[in-house]
Amino acid sequence: MRQLGKKKIIPFDTERKSLEHRIQRLQRLCDNESDLVAIRDAINAVDEGKEAFINSRRARQEELPDSERAKALAGYDQLLDLVTQLQSKANDLLKNSSQQPHLSQNTATQHQ
């Protein structure tokens, strides 16, 4: 029997929220394009969050009712696609900045 007032915990919701938070941070850094060290750190944080999310999803996806599973998994796949696109954008930013020494020097100076 289900108790009223208790919130249903969605499988791998914690990992999803953590990953979304890390994605938002990386997006803000990429939009600003000035702090290359922070962008590198954010890429690593997103990688860690993505791995935790995937592992959790794998372990718990069978807990979802059949009626919800396909929709939930499609949403999570979209989230992972967003991660891939954003990481590609961030990596391109880092690559392009390494070809422009004045940007890299300015960023290094900011962190000293």
C-alpha positions in Angstrom: 0.0 0.0 0.0 1.3 3.4 -1.0 1.4 6.1 1.6 -0.1 9.5 0.7 2.3 12.4 0.9 5.4 10.5 0.1 7.2 11.5 -3.1 7.9 8.7 -5.5 11.7 8.5 -6.1 12.4 8.3 -9.8 15.3 5.9 -10.6 18.6 7.6 -11.4 17.0 11.0 -10.8 19.8 12.2 -8.5 22.4 11.3 -11.1 20.4 13.0 -13.8 20.0 16.2 -11.8 23.8 16.2 -11.0 24.6 15.8 -14.7 22.2 18.5 -15.7 23.8 20.9 -13.2 27.3 20.1 -14.6 26.0 20.6 -18.2 24.6 24.0 -17.3 28.0 25.0 -15.8 29.9 23.9 -18.8 27.4 25.7 -21.1 27.9 29.0 -19.2 31.7 28.6 -19.4 31.6 27.9 -23.1 29.3 30.9 -23.7 31.8 33.1 -21.9 34.9 31.5 -23.6 37.4 33.2 -21.3 38.3 30.7 -18.5 40.0 27.8 -20.3 41.1 26.1 -17.1 37.5 26.1 -15.7 36.3 24.8 -19.1 38.7 21.9 -18.8 37.7 21.2 -15.3 34.0 21.3 -16.2 34.6 18.9 -19.1 36.1 16.4 -16.6 33.2 17.0 -14.2 30.6 16.3 -17.0 32.5 13.2 -17.9 32.3 12.0 -14.3 28.6 12.9 -14.0 27.9 11.2 -17.3 29.6 8.0 -16.2 27.6 7.9 -12.9 24.4 8.6 -14.8 25.0 5.8 -17.3 25.9 3.3 -14.6 22.9 4.2 -12.5 20.6 4.1 -15.5 21.9 0.6 -16.5 21.4 -0.7 -13.0 18.0 0.7 -12.5 16.2 0.9 -15.8 14.4 -2.4 -15.2 12.7 -0.8 -12.1 10.7 1.5 -14.4 7.2 0.3 -15.3 6.9 -0.8 -18.9 4.5 2.1 -19.6 7.2 4.6 -18.5 10.4 3.0 -19.6 10.5 3.9 -23.3 9.6 7.6 -22.7 12.1 7.9 -19.8 14.9 6.2 -21.7 14.3 8.5 -24.8 14.6 11.5 -22.5 17.8 10.3 -21.0 19.2 9.5 -24.4 18.5 13.1 -25.4 20.4 14.3 -22.3 23.4 12.2 -23.3 23.2 13.6 -26.8 23.3 17.1 -25.4 26.4 16.1 -23.3 28.1 14.9 -26.5 27.3 18.1 -28.4 28.4 20.3 -25.5 31.7 18.5 -24.9 32.4 18.7 -28.6 31.8 22.5 -28.5 34.0 22.8 -25.4 36.8 20.7 -26.9 36.7 22.9 -30.1 37.0 26.0 -28.0 40.0 24.6 -26.2 41.6 23.5 -29.5 41.0 26.9 -31.1 42.3 28.8 -28.1 45.5 26.8 -28.1 46.0 28.1 -31.6 45.7 31.6 -30.4 48.4 32.1 -27.8 47.1 35.5 -26.5 43.9 33.8 -25.3 45.8 31.1 -23.5 48.2 33.6 -21.9 45.3 35.8 -20.7 43.6 32.9 -19.1 46.7 31.6 -17.4 47.4 35.1 -16.0 43.9 35.2 -14.5 44.6 32.1 -12.5 47.9 33.1 -11.0 
